[in-house]
Structure formats: structure tokens, C-alpha cells
């Protein structure tokens, strides 16, 4: 049984979030939450909230206890950035020109599965 959870528009780059996601891929749900609790990266908080949400979905909707769940798949995709227009931010680049400040975001999705017992 697969339990899905997803969060969109997390205000950090996908590259930074992938660094944290790689720590929990394939681990038990409880162990993943412990690893994220002591991780110094800022991306650990939204990832742990997402895993807690998926665990709550599993317990509430399917009656699966947290002890039997593990992180089967977890992925990070790039979200939208600030669109060019009036509110576009910029900074100075080389030779007096300006470059955009890219406000990146990311989408995180997780799939928890039940461990096969017996």
C-alpha cells in the first residue's frame, strides 16, 4: 500500500532540499524523523513536516501504524521562481550591468509504503 504526501512552493532551491532528502531515502519513518530532527540544514523542517503528514495520512485513512512504514520514494522538483516583471529583483553584475536575483522554490513529494512482515 502506498501513502502519498506532497508539499509545493517550498521557498528554497531544489538543490538544497535534495541534500536533505538523500539522508532519509529508504529509512523507516521513525528513523527518518529522528535524522531530520538533528540535521543542521534549514530544509530539514519542511521535509520532516511532510513525512509527519504522510504518517498521519497512513494512520488516519488506512490504519497503518508508524512502526510498519518506510520511505519508499521521495523526490524534489523545481518549483516556479519570481517571474520577470515589475517586482523583479536585480543586483549589479559585471561591467555595470544588472543580473536577476533568482528566488527559487521547490516541490517535494513522498511515498511511504508498509513493510512486508512474515
N, CA, C and O atoms as a GROMACS GRO file, in nm:
protein
  472
    1UNK      N    1   0.083  -0.116   0.000
    1UNK     CA    2   0.000   0.000   0.000
    1UNK      C    3   0.089   0.124   0.000
    1UNK      O    4   0.186   0.132   0.076
    2UNK      N    5   0.056   0.219  -0.085
    2UNK     CA    6   0.135   0.342  -0.096
    2UNK      C    7   0.059   0.457  -0.034
    2UNK      O    8  -0.060   0.475  -0.059
    3UNK      N    9   0.128   0.535   0.048
    3UNK     CA   10   0.070   0.654   0.110
    3UNK      C   11   0.144   0.774   0.055
    3UNK      O   12   0.266   0.784   0.068
    4UNK      N   13   0.071   0.866  -0.007
    4UNK     CA   14   0.130   0.982  -0.072
    4UNK      C   15   0.114   1.106   0.014
    4UNK      O   16   0.017   1.121   0.088
    5UNK      N   17   0.212   1.195   0.003
    5UNK     CA   18   0.201   1.330   0.060
    5UNK      C   19   0.288   1.421  -0.026
    5UNK      O   20   0.388   1.378  -0.084
    6UNK      N   21   0.248   1.547  -0.033
    6UNK     CA   22   0.318   1.639  -0.123
    6UNK      C   23   0.310   1.780  -0.068
    6UNK      O   24   0.208   1.821  -0.012
    7UNK      N   25   0.417   1.854  -0.083
    7UNK     CA   26   0.418   1.996  -0.046
    7UNK      C   27   0.474   2.073  -0.165
    7UNK      O   28   0.570   2.030  -0.229
    8UNK      N   29   0.411   2.187  -0.194
    8UNK     CA   30   0.452   2.266  -0.309
    8UNK      C   31   0.496   2.405  -0.264
    8UNK      O   32   0.457   2.453  -0.157
    9UNK      N   33   0.577   2.467  -0.344
    9UNK     CA   34   0.622   2.605  -0.326
    9UNK      C   35   0.700   2.625  -0.196
    9UNK      O   36   0.678   2.723  -0.125
   10UNK      N   37   0.790   2.532  -0.165
   10UNK     CA   38   0.880   2.550  -0.051
   10UNK      C   39   0.984   2.653  -0.092
   10UNK      O   40   1.050   2.634  -0.195
   11UNK      N   41   1.002   2.761  -0.016
   11UNK     CA   42   1.089   2.870  -0.062
   11UNK      C   43   1.238   2.844  -0.043
   11UNK      O   44   1.306   2.922   0.024
   12UNK      N   45   1.288   2.735  -0.100
   12UNK     CA   46   1.432   2.711  -0.108
   12UNK      C   47   1.462   2.631  -0.233
   12UNK      O   48   1.375   2.565  -0.289
   13UNK      N   49   1.585   2.638  -0.276
   13UNK     CA   50   1.619   2.574  -0.403
   13UNK      C   51   1.614   2.423  -0.391
   13UNK      O   52   1.636   2.366  -0.284
   14UNK      N   53   1.583   2.359  -0.502
   14UNK     CA   54   1.571   2.213  -0.504
   14UNK      C   55   1.704   2.146  -0.472
   14UNK      O   56   1.707   2.037  -0.414
   15UNK      N   57   1.812   2.209  -0.508
   15UNK     CA   58   1.944   2.152  -0.482
   15UNK      C   59   1.971   2.139  -0.332
   15UNK      O   60   2.029   2.040  -0.287
   16UNK      N   61   1.930   2.239  -0.254
   16UNK     CA   62   1.950   2.235  -0.110
   16UNK      C   63   1.858   2.133  -0.044
   16UNK      O   64   1.897   2.068   0.053
   17UNK      N   65   1.737   2.119  -0.096
   17UNK     CA   66   1.643   2.023  -0.038
   17UNK      C   67   1.686   1.880  -0.070
   17UNK      O   68   1.670   1.791   0.013
   18UNK      N   69   1.739   1.858  -0.190
   18UNK     CA   70   1.784   1.724  -0.229
   18UNK      C   71   1.893   1.672  -0.137
   18UNK      O   72   1.904   1.552  -0.113
   19UNK      N   73   1.976   1.764  -0.086
   19UNK     CA   74   2.083   1.725   0.006
   19UNK      C   75   2.025   1.662   0.132
   19UNK      O   76   2.084   1.568   0.186
   20UNK      N   77   1.912   1.711   0.180
   20UNK     CA   78   1.848   1.658   0.299
   20UNK      C   79   1.768   1.532   0.266
   20UNK      O   80   1.767   1.437   0.344
   21UNK      N   81   1.702   1.532   0.152
   21UNK     CA   82   1.618   1.419   0.113
   21UNK      C   83   1.702   1.292   0.097
   21UNK      O   84   1.654   1.182   0.126
   22UNK      N   85   1.824   1.306   0.051
   22UNK     CA   86   1.911   1.191   0.033
   22UNK      C   87   1.945   1.123   0.166
   22UNK      O   88   1.981   1.005   0.168
   23UNK      N   89   1.932   1.196   0.277
   23UNK     CA   90   1.962   1.138   0.409
   23UNK      C   91   1.854   1.039   0.454
   23UNK      O   92   1.883   0.946   0.529
   24UNK      N   93   1.730   1.057   0.408
   24UNK     CA   94   1.619   0.978   0.461
   24UNK      C   95   1.563   0.876   0.363
   24UNK      O   96   1.476   0.798   0.400
   25UNK      N   97   1.609   0.874   0.242
   25UNK     CA   98   1.555   0.782   0.142
   25UNK      C   99   1.581   0.638   0.183
   25UNK      O  100   1.695   0.600   0.210
   26UNK      N  101   1.475   0.556   0.188
   26UNK     CA  102   1.486   0.415   0.220
   26UNK      C  103   1.483   0.381   0.368
   26UNK      O  104   1.485   0.263   0.403
   27UNK      N  105   1.478   0.480   0.456
   27UNK     CA  106   1.479   0.454   0.600
   27UNK      C  107   1.336   0.435   0.652
   27UNK      O  108   1.239   0.470   0.585
   28UNK      N  109   1.327   0.377   0.773
   28UNK     CA  110   1.197   0.369   0.840
   28UNK      C  111   1.148   0.511   0.869
   28UNK      O  112   1.228   0.603   0.881
   29UNK      N  113   1.018   0.527   0.881
   29UNK     CA  114   0.960   0.660   0.901
   29UNK      C  115   1.007   0.721   1.033
   29UNK      O  116   1.039   0.840   1.038
   30UNK      N  117   1.010   0.642   1.140
   30UNK     CA  118   1.055   0.694   1.270
   30UNK      C  119   1.202   0.734   1.266
   30UNK      O  120   1.241   0.837   1.320
   31UNK      N  121   1.284   0.651   1.202
   31UNK     CA  122   1.427   0.679   1.192
   31UNK      C  123   1.451   0.803   1.107
   31UNK      O  124   1.539   0.883   1.138
   32UNK      N  125   1.374   0.820   1.001
   32UNK     CA  126   1.387   0.937   0.915
   32UNK      C  127   1.355   1.064   0.992
   32UNK      O  128   1.423   1.166   0.976
   33UNK      N  129   1.251   1.060   1.075
   33UNK     CA  130   1.216   1.178   1.154
   33UNK      C  131   1.324   1.212   1.257
   33UNK      O  132   1.349   1.329   1.284
   34UNK      N  133   1.389   1.109   1.314
   34UNK     CA  134   1.498   1.133   1.408
   34UNK      C  135   1.618   1.196   1.338
   34UNK      O  136   1.680   1.288   1.391
   35UNK      N  137   1.651   1.146   1.220
   35UNK     CA  138   1.764   1.202   1.144
   35UNK      C  139   1.737   1.348   1.110
   35UNK      O  140   1.827   1.432   1.121
   36UNK      N  141   1.614   1.379   1.070
   36UNK     CA  142   1.580   1.516   1.033
   36UNK      C  143   1.576   1.609   1.154
   36UNK      O  144   1.605   1.728   1.142
   37UNK      N  145   1.541   1.555   1.270
   37UNK     CA  146   1.535   1.638   1.390
   37UNK      C  147   1.673   1.694   1.426
   37UNK      O  148   1.683   1.807   1.474
   38UNK      N  149   1.778   1.616   1.402
   38UNK     CA  150   1.912   1.660   1.439
   38UNK      C  151   1.995   1.708   1.321
   38UNK      O  152   2.115   1.729   1.334
   39UNK      N  153   1.932   1.726   1.206
   39UNK     CA  154   2.003   1.776   1.089
   39UNK      C  155   2.016   1.928   1.098
   39UNK      O  156   1.919   1.995   1.132
   40UNK      N  157   2.134   1.983   1.067
   40UNK     CA  158   2.152   2.127   1.080
   40UNK      C  159   2.098   2.207   0.961
   40UNK      O  160   2.101   2.330   0.965
   41UNK      N  161   2.050   2.142   0.857
   41UNK     CA  162   2.007   2.212   0.736
   41UNK      C  163   1.867   2.270   0.754
   41UNK      O  164   1.783   2.212   0.822
   42UNK      N  165   1.843   2.384   0.692
   42UNK     CA  166   1.713   2.450   0.701
   42UNK      C  167   1.605   2.370   0.630
   42UNK      O  168   1.488   2.380   0.666
   43UNK      N  169   1.642   2.292   0.532
   43UNK     CA  170   1.544   2.214   0.456
   43UNK      C  171   1.491   2.095   0.535
   43UNK      O  172   1.397   2.030   0.491
   44UNK      N  173   1.550   2.065   0.650
   44UNK     CA  174   1.505   1.951   0.730
   44UNK      C  175   1.366   1.974   0.786
   44UNK      O  176   1.290   1.878   0.804
   45UNK      N  177   1.330   2.098   0.815
   45UNK     CA  178   1.200   2.125   0.875
   45UNK      C  179   1.085   2.096   0.777
   45UNK      O  180   0.993   2.023   0.815
   46UNK      N  181   1.084   2.148   0.655
   46UNK     CA  182   0.972   2.114   0.566
   46UNK      C  183   0.968   1.967   0.528
   46UNK      O  184   0.859   1.912   0.508
   47UNK      N  185   1.082   1.901   0.519
   47UNK     CA  186   1.084   1.758   0.486
   47UNK      C  187   1.026   1.677   0.602
   47UNK      O  188   0.951   1.582   0.579
   48UNK      N  189   1.061   1.712   0.726
   48UNK     CA  190   1.006   1.638   0.840
   48UNK      C  191   0.856   1.662   0.854
   48UNK      O  192   0.783   1.570   0.891
   49UNK      N  193   0.810   1.785   0.826
   49UNK     CA  194   0.666   1.811   0.831
   49UNK      C  195   0.593   1.728   0.726
   49UNK      O  196   0.483   1.680   0.751
   50UNK      N  197   0.653   1.712   0.610
   50UNK     CA  198   0.592   1.633   0.504
   50UNK      C  199   0.584   1.486   0.543
   50UNK      O  200   0.482   1.422   0.521
   51UNK      N  201   0.691   1.432   0.601
   51UNK     CA  202   0.689   1.291   0.642
   51UNK      C  203   0.589   1.270   0.755
   51UNK      O  204   0.518   1.170   0.757
   52UNK      N  205   0.581   1.365   0.850
   52UNK     CA  206   0.482   1.355   0.956
   52UNK      C  207   0.340   1.358   0.900
   52UNK      O  208   0.251   1.289   0.950
   53UNK      N  209   0.318   1.438   0.797
   53UNK     CA  210   0.188   1.444   0.732
   53UNK      C  211   0.153   1.311   0.665
   53UNK      O  212   0.040   1.265   0.673
   54UNK      N  213   0.251   1.250   0.598
   54UNK     CA  214   0.228   1.121   0.533
   54UNK      C  215   0.200   1.012   0.636
   54UNK      O  216   0.116   0.925   0.613
   55UNK      N  217   0.270   1.017   0.750
   55UNK     CA  218   0.246   0.920   0.857
   55UNK      C  219   0.105   0.938   0.913
   55UNK      O  220   0.035   0.839   0.939
   56UNK      N  221   0.062   1.063   0.931
   56UNK     CA  222  -0.073   1.090   0.980
   56UNK      C  223  -0.178   1.042   0.880
   56UNK      O  224  -0.283   0.990   0.919
   57UNK      N  225  -0.151   1.059   0.750
   57UNK     CA  226  -0.242   1.008   0.647
   57UNK      C  227  -0.255   0.857   0.657
   57UNK      O  228  -0.364   0.802   0.646
   58UNK      N  229  -0.143   0.790   0.678
   58UNK     CA  230  -0.145   0.644   0.686
   58UNK      C  231  -0.222   0.595   0.807
   58UNK      O  232  -0.301   0.501   0.797
   59UNK      N  233  -0.201   0.660   0.922
   59UNK     CA  234  -0.270   0.618   1.044
   59UNK      C  235  -0.419   0.649   1.037
   59UNK      O  236  -0.501   0.567   1.078
   60UNK      N  237  -0.454   0.766   0.987
   60UNK     CA  238  -0.594   0.809   0.987
   60UNK      C  239  -0.676   0.739   0.878
   60UNK      O  240  -0.786   0.692   0.904
   61UNK      N  241  -0.622   0.733   0.757
   61UNK     CA  242  -0.701   0.684   0.644
   61UNK      C  243  -0.692   0.532   0.625
   61UNK      O  244  -0.789   0.470   0.582
   62UNK      N  245  -0.577   0.473   0.658
   62UNK     CA  246  -0.558   0.331   0.629
   62UNK      C  247  -0.536   0.246   0.754
   62UNK      O  248  -0.536   0.123   0.745
   63UNK      N  249  -0.517   0.308   0.870
   63UNK     CA  250  -0.497   0.234   0.994
   63UNK      C  251  -0.363   0.163   1.002
   63UNK      O  252  -0.351   0.062   1.072
   64UNK      N  253  -0.263   0.214   0.932
   64UNK     CA  254  -0.130   0.153   0.934
   64UNK      C  255  -0.048   0.220   1.044
   64UNK      O  256  -0.036   0.343   1.042
   65UNK      N  257   0.009   0.146   1.138
   65UNK     CA  258   0.090   0.209   1.243
   65UNK      C  259   0.224   0.258   1.189
   65UNK      O  260   0.274   0.208   1.088
   66UNK      N  261   0.280   0.355   1.257
   66UNK     CA  262   0.404   0.419   1.211
   66UNK      C  263   0.521   0.322   1.212
   66UNK      O  264   0.616   0.340   1.136
   67UNK      N  265   0.517   0.220   1.295
   67UNK     CA  266   0.628   0.125   1.305
   67UNK      C  267   0.645   0.043   1.177
   67UNK      O  268   0.754  -0.009   1.152
   68UNK      N  269   0.541   0.030   1.098
   68UNK     CA  270   0.547  -0.052   0.978
   68UNK      C  271   0.575   0.027   0.851
   68UNK      O  272   0.579  -0.031   0.742
   69UNK      N  273   0.596   0.158   0.861
   69UNK     CA  274   0.613   0.242   0.743
   69UNK      C  275   0.761   0.273   0.718
   69UNK      O  276   0.840   0.285   0.810
   70UNK      N  277   0.794   0.285   0.589
   70UNK     CA  278   0.928   0.330   0.550
   70UNK      C  279   0.916   0.422   0.429
   70UNK      O  280   0.816   0.420   0.358
   71UNK      N  281   1.019   0.503   0.407
   71UNK     CA  282   1.020   0.598   0.297
   71UNK      C  283   1.060   0.523   0.171
   71UNK      O  284   1.178   0.496   0.148
   72UNK      N  285   0.962   0.490   0.089
   72UNK     CA  286   0.989   0.413  -0.032
   72UNK      C  287   1.048   0.503  -0.141
   72UNK      O  288   1.149   0.470  -0.202
   73UNK      N  289   0.983   0.617  -0.163
   73UNK     CA  290   1.031   0.711  -0.264
   73UNK      C  291   1.011   0.852  -0.212
   73UNK      O  292   0.911   0.883  -0.147
   74UNK      N  293   1.108   0.936  -0.241
   74UNK     CA  294   1.096   1.077  -0.206
   74UNK      C  295   1.169   1.154  -0.314
   74UNK      O  296   1.281   1.118  -0.352
   75UNK      N  297   1.106   1.259  -0.366
   75UNK     CA  298   1.162   1.332  -0.480
   75UNK      C  299   1.143   1.481  -0.460
   75UNK      O  300   1.049   1.526  -0.395
   76UNK      N  301   1.234   1.556  -0.518
   76UNK     CA  302   1.230   1.702  -0.513
   76UNK      C  303   1.235   1.754  -0.657
   76UNK      O  304   1.325   1.718  -0.733
   77UNK      N  305   1.140   1.837  -0.692
   77UNK     CA  306   1.137   1.900  -0.823
   77UNK      C  307   1.146   2.051  -0.806
   77UNK      O  308   1.116   2.105  -0.700
   78UNK      N  309   1.189   2.118  -0.913
   78UNK     CA  310   1.198   2.263  -0.908
   78UNK      C  311   1.060   2.324  -0.922
   78UNK      O  312   0.978   2.281  -1.003
   79UNK      N  313   1.035   2.426  -0.841
   79UNK     CA  314   0.911   2.499  -0.848
   79UNK      C  315   0.932   2.629  -0.924
   79UNK      O  316   1.041   2.653  -0.977
   80UNK      N  317   0.831   2.712  -0.930
   80UNK     CA  318   0.845   2.839  -1.001
   80UNK      C  319   0.930   2.937  -0.923
   80UNK      O  320   0.935   2.933  -0.800
   81UNK      N  321   0.996   3.024  -0.994
   81UNK     CA  322   1.071   3.132  -0.932
   81UNK      C  323   0.995   3.261  -0.948
   81UNK      O  324   0.879   3.260  -0.990
   82UNK      N  325   1.057   3.372  -0.914
   82UNK     CA  326   0.994   3.502  -0.933
   82UNK      C  327   0.989   3.531  -1.082
   82UNK      O  328   1.090   3.521  -1.152
   83UNK      N  329   0.872   3.567  -1.128
   83UNK     CA  330   0.854   3.593  -1.271
   83UNK      C  331   0.907   3.731  -1.306
   83UNK      O  332   0.898   3.824  -1.226
   84UNK      N  333   0.962   3.746  -1.427
   84UNK     CA  334   1.007   3.880  -1.470
   84UNK      C  335   0.889   3.975  -1.478
   84UNK      O  336   0.780   3.938  -1.520
   85UNK      N  337   0.912   4.096  -1.439
   85UNK     CA  338   0.805   4.196  -1.443
   85UNK      C  339   0.839   4.312  -1.352
   85UNK      O  340   0.956   4.340  -1.328
   86UNK      N  341   0.738   4.379  -1.303
   86UNK     CA  342   0.760   4.498  -1.221
   86UNK      C  343   0.831   4.467  -1.090
   86UNK      O  344   0.918   4.543  -1.048
   87UNK      N  345   0.796   4.357  -1.025
   87UNK     CA  346   0.855   4.325  -0.896
   87UNK      C  347   0.984   4.246  -0.906
   87UNK      O  348   1.029   4.188  -0.806
   88UNK      N  349   1.045   4.243  -1.023
   88UNK     CA  350   1.164   4.163  -1.047
   88UNK      C  351   1.281   4.221  -0.971
   88UNK      O  352   1.311   4.340  -0.982
   89UNK      N  353   1.348   4.139  -0.895
   89UNK     CA  354   1.463   4.186  -0.818
   89UNK      C  355   1.589   4.175  -0.902
   89UNK      O  356   1.598   4.089  -0.989
   90UNK      N  357   1.684   4.261  -0.875
   90UNK     CA  358   1.808   4.257  -0.953
   90UNK      C  359   1.924   4.304  -0.866
   90UNK      O  360   1.907   4.369  -0.763
   91UNK      N  361   2.044   4.268  -0.912
   91UNK     CA  362   2.165   4.314  -0.848
   91UNK      C  363   2.265   4.346  -0.957
   91UNK      O  364   2.249   4.305  -1.072
   92UNK      N  365   2.368   4.418  -0.921
   92UNK     CA  366   2.465   4.456  -1.022
   92UNK      C  367   2.558   4.341  -1.056
   92UNK      O  368   2.602   4.267  -0.968
   93UNK      N  369   2.587   4.328  -1.184
   93UNK     CA  370   2.677   4.226  -1.232
   93UNK      C  371   2.804   4.290  -1.284
   93UNK      O  372   2.839   4.402  -1.246
   94UNK      N  373   2.871   4.219  -1.370
   94UNK     CA  374   2.996   4.271  -1.424
   94UNK      C  375   2.975   4.386  -1.521
   94UNK      O  376   2.875   4.390  -1.592
   95UNK      N  377   3.068   4.478  -1.523
   95UNK     CA  378   3.072   4.593  -1.614
   95UNK      C  379   2.947   4.681  -1.605
   95UNK      O  380   2.900   4.733  -1.706
   96UNK      N  381   2.894   4.697  -1.485
   96UNK     CA  382   2.784   4.789  -1.463
   96UNK      C  383   2.648   4.739  -1.508
   96UNK      O  384   2.551   4.814  -1.504
   97UNK      N  385   2.640   4.616  -1.550
   97UNK     CA  386   2.511   4.561  -1.590
   97UNK      C  387   2.439   4.503  -1.469
   97UNK      O  388   2.497   4.493  -1.361
   98UNK      N  389   2.316   4.465  -1.487
   98UNK     CA  390   2.245   4.403  -1.375
   98UNK      C  391   2.204   4.262  -1.410
   98UNK      O  392   2.182   4.227  -1.526
   99UNK      N  393   2.195   4.182  -1.306
   99UNK     CA  394   2.157   4.042  -1.318
   99UNK      C  395   2.037   4.018  -1.227
   99UNK      O  396   2.024   4.085  -1.124
  100UNK      N  397   1.949   3.924  -1.261
  100UNK     CA  398   1.834   3.898  -1.175
  100UNK      C  399   1.873   3.820  -1.049
  100UNK      O  400   1.966   3.740  -1.051
  101UNK      N  401   1.802   3.846  -0.941
  101UNK     CA  402   1.812   3.764  -0.822
  101UNK      C  403   1.704   3.658  -0.837
  101UNK      O  404   1.585   3.689  -0.842
  102UNK      N  405   1.746   3.534  -0.845
  102UNK     CA  406   1.653   3.425  -0.873
  102UNK      C  407   1.600   3.368  -0.742
  102UNK      O  408   1.674   3.301  -0.669
  103UNK      N  409   1.475   3.394  -0.713
  103UNK     CA  410   1.410   3.341  -0.593
  103UNK      C  411   1.355   3.204  -0.630
  103UNK      O  412   1.249   3.193  -0.692
  104UNK      N  413   1.426   3.099  -0.592
  104UNK     CA  414   1.388   2.964  -0.632
  104UNK      C  415   1.292   2.901  -0.531
  104UNK      O  416   1.289   2.940  -0.414
  105UNK      N  417   1.216   2.804  -0.577
  105UNK     CA  418   1.128   2.727  -0.490
  105UNK      C  419   1.132   2.582  -0.535
  105UNK      O  420   1.188   2.550  -0.640
  106UNK      N  421   1.072   2.494  -0.455
  106UNK     CA  422   1.076   2.352  -0.488
  106UNK      C  423   0.948   2.284  -0.445
  106UNK      O  424   0.875   2.332  -0.358
  107UNK      N  425   0.920   2.170  -0.508
  107UNK     CA  426   0.807   2.084  -0.474
  107UNK      C  427   0.865   1.952  -0.423
  107UNK      O  428   0.955   1.895  -0.486
  108UNK      N  429   0.815   1.903  -0.311
  108UNK     CA  430   0.864   1.778  -0.252
  108UNK      C  431   0.747   1.679  -0.247
  108UNK      O  432   0.637   1.715  -0.205
  109UNK      N  433   0.771   1.556  -0.289
  109UNK     CA  434   0.668   1.453  -0.278
  109UNK      C  435   0.731   1.328  -0.216
  109UNK      O  436   0.846   1.295  -0.243
  110UNK      N  437   0.652   1.259  -0.133
  110UNK     CA  438   0.700   1.141  -0.063
  110UNK      C  439   0.595   1.030  -0.076
  110UNK      O  440   0.474   1.056  -0.077
  111UNK      N  441   0.644   0.907  -0.086
  111UNK     CA  442   0.558   0.790  -0.086
  111UNK      C  443   0.609   0.696   0.022
  111UNK      O  444   0.723   0.649   0.017
  112UNK      N  445   0.523   0.669   0.120
  112UNK     CA  446   0.555   0.574   0.225
  112UNK      C  447   0.488   0.441   0.191
  112UNK      O  448   0.378   0.437   0.137
  113UNK      N  449   0.557   0.333   0.222
  113UNK     CA  450   0.500   0.201   0.200
  113UNK      C  451   0.508   0.120   0.328
  113UNK      O  452   0.589   0.148   0.417
  114UNK      N  453   0.423   0.019   0.335
  114UNK     CA  454   0.418  -0.068   0.452
  114UNK      C  455   0.522  -0.179   0.436
  114UNK      O  456   0.534  -0.238   0.329
  115UNK      N  457   0.597  -0.206   0.543
  115UNK     CA  458   0.696  -0.314   0.541
  115UNK      C  459   0.627  -0.448   0.532
  115UNK      O  460   0.525  -0.471   0.597
  116UNK      N  461   0.682  -0.536   0.451
  116UNK     CA  462   0.627  -0.672   0.440
  116UNK      C  463   0.674  -0.752   0.561
  116UNK      O  464   0.794  -0.769   0.582
  117UNK      N  465   0.580  -0.800   0.640
  117UNK     CA  466   0.615  -0.878   0.759
  117UNK      C  467   0.573  -1.022   0.738
  117UNK      O  468   0.471  -1.052   0.675
  118UNK      N  469   0.652  -1.110   0.792
  118UNK     CA  470   0.618  -1.251   0.789
  118UNK      C  471   0.669  -1.317   0.669
  118UNK      O  472   0.649  -1.437   0.650
   0.00000   0.00000   0.00000
